[in-house]
Structure formats: C-alpha cells, structure tokens
Amino acid sequence: MIKNFIFDFGNVLLGWNEEKIVENYTKDKEEKEKLLKVIFKSKEWFMLDEGLIDYSTAIQIFKNKMPDSLKDKVEYIMNSWYTYMPINNQVVELIKELKEDKYKIYALSNTHIPVYEYVKNQEVGKYFDGFIISAVEKKMKPNKEIYDRLFEKFNLVPEECFFIDDSKANIEIGKELGMQGYVFDNIEGLNTELKNISKSEEV
C-alpha cells in the first residue's frame, strides 16, 4: 500500500526553461546566447547540481568568461534565477490533498541548494516531510545511492512509495528499487494514474 509520495522539482513542482529564465535579464539576442552558454549550459552548472563546487566559486568562473558588460549581471542572475521558475499550482493542490489524506510527502531532486531553500520557504514547503537534494547529498539521480539515501534517512519502505519525476530514466531506477512511479507530463495524466492506483489497492 502506498504511504509516501516522492516529488521531483524541475518540470514537476517547478517549471524549468532556461531560455525563458534568461529573457527576464536581457532582450539582446547575443547577450542571451552568451548567458545561456556560459552559465546554464556549462559544466559548472551541473557541478552545482552535484554539490561539487559552491556558488561563490561558480560565480567567479562565470564572471571570468564574460565580457565586462555582463559581469555584474552574472551575480544578479545567480542570486535570483530560481525565482523565475514558476510553481505548478496544480501540483501544489495535489500535494495538499495528499497531505490531507495523511500521506507523507518527500522531495527527491537534482538541483542547487538555493532552489531547495527557495521551495522550503514557499507555502508548499510546509507540506514536505523531508528533502533529498543532489547538491546536499553530492549524488544525482539516476544514481541508486541517492534513492537509498532517501529510504534510509526517512526510514521508507520502497514498496510503499510512489515517485513522480519528469525523467523516464529516474523513474525506471526507482521501479528497480521497488517504488511505483509516473513520468510526469501533465497533471491530468498523473491524476488518472493515481485513481488507477487507488482502485487497484482497494481490490
């Protein structure tokens, strides 16, 4: 029986589109391309996801790669980009409903520490019973070790967990470890899946 729901952040709870994020900082095409390449598509960006470098180090690296006209913008972007990730209110409503039905809610996300802190400080943050974040754990999905960390830290039985992520590879690893799961595309599909799960558990 499902007792716990595990949510990813990017493209599940939060919208993620780096091009739209950059548009909040400049309308100049060349500047946008430069910012995307140097920051969001850099190896350092993924190192931040995995907690291999800190923010101050990354900011300095990005500044060093930028023309003088964009150096100040780098720091501004790095301190605020995540506020331009729209919260999926339909997912928030689902989380509230699940919480009211006495399910436990957890996060398992490949993301930066500021994103984790941003979510914790939003209204939805109070509904989570715990967070496993790649930058904190220094492990990333679909590495099995970060899933095991989730189970161990919160004393979860995999067979009692339902995992929602936008990556098929991440869901498949979760299933290998015993969790049920759903590759998120839209709230309607997820709600249909949850109704089917509920019916099967009633039998």
C-alpha positions, 0 to 999 in steps of 0.5 A: 500500500502506498504511504509516501509520495516522492516529488521531483522539482524541475518540470514537476513542482517547478517549471524549468526553461532556461531560455525563458529564465534568461529573457527576464535579464536581457532582450539582446539576442547575443547577450542571451546566447552568451548567458545561456552558454556560459552559465546554464549550459556549462559544466559548472552548472551541473557541478552545482547540481552535484554539490561539487563546487559552491556558488561563490566559486561558480560565480567567479568562473562565470564572471571570468568568461564574460565580457565586462558588460555582463559581469555584474549581471552574472551575480544578479542572475545567480542570486535570483534565477530560481525565482523565475521558475514558476510553481505548478499550482496544480501540483501544489493542490495535489500535494495538499490533498495528499497531505490531507489524506495523511500521506507523507510527502518527500522531495527527491531532486537534482538541483542547487541548494538555493532552489531547495531553500527557495521551495522550503520557504514557499507555502508548499514547503510546509507540506514536505516531510523531508528533502533529498537534494543532489547538491546536499547529498553530492549524488544525482539521480539516476544514481541508486545511492541517492534513492537509498539515501532517501529510504534510509534517512526517512526510514521508507519502505520502497514498496510503499512509495510512489515517485513522480519525476519528469525523467523516464530514466529516474523513474525506471531506477526507482521501479528497480528499487521497488517504488511505483512511479509516473513520468510526469507530463501533465497533471491530468495524466498523473491524476488518472494514474493515481485513481488507477492506483487507488482502485487497484489497492482497494481490490 
